[in-house]
Amino acid sequence: QVQLVESGGGLVQAGGSLRLSCAASGRTVNRYIMGWFRQAPGKERDIVAAISWSGGNPYYADSVKGRFTISRDNDKNAVYLQMNSLKPEDTAVYYCAAAGTTGWGDAYWGQGTQVTVSS
């Protein structure tokens, strides 16, 4: 079992920055694909960014490319999401996930952290 705990969410003005952290425990996640998803009220949960176990070739949703950066520290069993130039449409609950070889459908999920961007 893997437990994931997100932190770093909050209220920020448009144009501001936040850094989300996700701490994993229970077992090492250094061989898992780690990802950040978000869900706004009334909308589906969508992937924001993902990173392989090696940290290479990260994936970003088009809506966050050039503004968000995903990174991981396998020694600390953690993954991060640096969010810059935030927009009101980035407002959502952000979730951390860890996926093994079977994909996101069987992933471990955190409880989420609220990010609110005011205009």
N, C-alpha and C positions, 0 to 999 in steps of 0.2 A: 504493500500500500504506500501511496505517496500522498502527503498532505501539502497543500499549497496555501500560502497566506500572502495576500497582496497588501501593499501599503503605498502611501504617497499621494493618494487622491485628495481632492479638495476643490475649493472655489478659486478661480483665477479669472482675470480679465482677458478679453480677446487680445491676442498678440503675446500673451505671457507663456510661461513654460512650467511644466511639471515633470517630475521623474517618478515613475512607478517602479516599485520593486516587488519581486515575488520570491519568497523564501520557501524552499522545499525541505521537507523532512520525511522521515520514515524509510526512505531509501535514496540512494544517489540517483540523480536525474541526468547524469552526464552523458548517457546514451539515448536520451529521449529528445525528440523534437519539442522545443518549447515555443509557445505561442501566446499572443495577446489577442483577445477578442473583446468586442464591446456590444452592448445592447442598450439602445435608446428606448424610451417609453413607447410602447405600441409597435415596436419594430423587432425584427429577428436579430439574433445574435450573429454578428459578422466577424470574420477574421480581420485583424488589423495588421499584424506582423507575425512572422515566425522565423525561427532560427534553428539550424541543424545542430547536432551535438558538437561539431567542430567549430561552429560559429561562422562558417563560410556561406556565401550566397543567401543572405537573408531575403525573405519575401516581405513585400509591403503592399497593402491595398493601395489602389491608385489615389484614393482620397487623402492619404497621409504621406505619400512619397515626397521626399525632400524636407519633410517637417519632423517626422518621427524616426527614431533610431532604436532598434532592438539590439541588446547585447546580453551576454551571459558570462558568468564566472563559475566554471565547473568546480573550482576548489571550494567555493562558498555555497555551492548548490543553489544558485540564484540566477534569476533572469531580470532584466531591466527594460524599461521603455522610456526613453527620453522623448518628451513631447514639446516641441517648440512651435512658435507661431500659432498658438491654439485659436480655434474658431468656435463660435457658439454651436455649430453643428458637430463638434467633437464631444459635446455633452452626452454622457452615457455612463453606465456601469461597466467598468473594465475588468475582465476576467483573465487570469493566467491559466494556462493549460499545459499539460505534459502528455505527449502522445508517443506510444511505442510503435512497433511495426504494423499494428492494425489500424492506425490512423486516428483522427479526431473523434470518431464515434465511440471509441473506448478510452478516451483520454481521462486523465485526472483533472479536476477543476478546483479552483479556489472559490472563495465566497464572493469575491468581487469588491471593487473599491469605486466609489462614486467620483466622477470628474464632472464638474460643472463650470462651463465657460460663459461668462457674462459678456454681453455686448456693450 
